[in-house]
Amino acid sequence: MKDPLLSLRGLRVWFKVGDGLFRRKRDLRAVDGVDLELGVGEALGIVGESGCGKSTLARAILRLLPATSGQVVWLGRAIEAESVAGMRPLRRDMQIIFQDPLASLDPRLTVGEIVAEPLRVHAPQMSAAERRSAVTQMLQRVGLPADVINRYPHEFSGGQCQRIGIARAMVLRPKLLVCDEPVSALDVSIQAQIVNLLQDLKRDFGMSILFVSHNLAVVRNLCDRVIVLYLGKPVEIAPTRLLYEAPAHPYTRGLLDAVPIPDPELQPQRLGTALGGELPSPLAPPSGCVFRTRCPKAIPGCARQEPQMKTFAGLRQVACLRHGEDERPGGGG
Ligand code: SF4
């Protein structure tokens, strides 16, 4: 990839978790060694079940959570150890929208004040009239009438609140928009509208998108590539079409078997059923391949050896000891 916007090198985010009153603390490996590049204008989906480290990864990229080790490289500059002051000028180019649209908006501020807030912080040279004009334009661009600026968040539906959140994130024209389960709390018909809006904004403004979701159906419509996480580790990275038409990792196949039903409440439960078994605790991940306790293709060697990400046909990366067996002489299963 030529001059990526963002690169991750061996990124880890571990938390110390107490285990009883006198026992020593243990490491919860929320993100455990992610290597990744995100191109300028590329939309990348981050998928996996709840507890797989998707949101932690997104927050660590934005430096909202500290990295335990590894590198976050933004436009060629390592930022994982950057101070709060050092991050401030970069923040205008890295914006986020959240899962719960209403909770993410300050109820004491009008919509106009909410959307204008990033401009006050990052573009203090703008006059009040310029700010108002920029806010009004962006609200209209996300499908809201200009007269909403004097109203408060509680007066709006979930979908409208998410549009306000998107307007707030986009008013600075960021280079990267991180979307953390942005449609999970919305009705299915509204989900499609918000995804269409994000597609339109990406086309018009050319920003890169990191789209976190447990719902692969949503990711398919928006993203160019997808990274699949399991217990904080990437197990497959592939162009979206390839991943959906020919999933390579058994976990990706399990996720796709659970797709889709148009019910955001039931979808996470279906994922568990289709995959079989429970997600192991990240405090005590299985030895070898972390997916082996739920994998229909597991063999004894999977408990001894941790699979590394390998590139196949120059297109996709897969972390599975058995991937490609069929193509090898004498391979099976
Ligand atoms: S390495 Fe073994 S357990 Fe892991 S995904 Fe591959 S076959 Fe399954």
Boltz pocket constraint, residues with backbone or C-beta under 6 A from the ligand:
constraints:
  - pocket:
      binder: B
      contacts: [[A, 250], [A, 251], [A, 289], [A, 290], [A, 291], [A, 292], [A, 293], [A, 295], [A, 296], [A, 297], [A, 298], [A, 299], [A, 302], [A, 305], [A, 307], [A, 319], [A, 320], [A, 321], [A, 322], [A, 323]]
      max_distance: 6.0
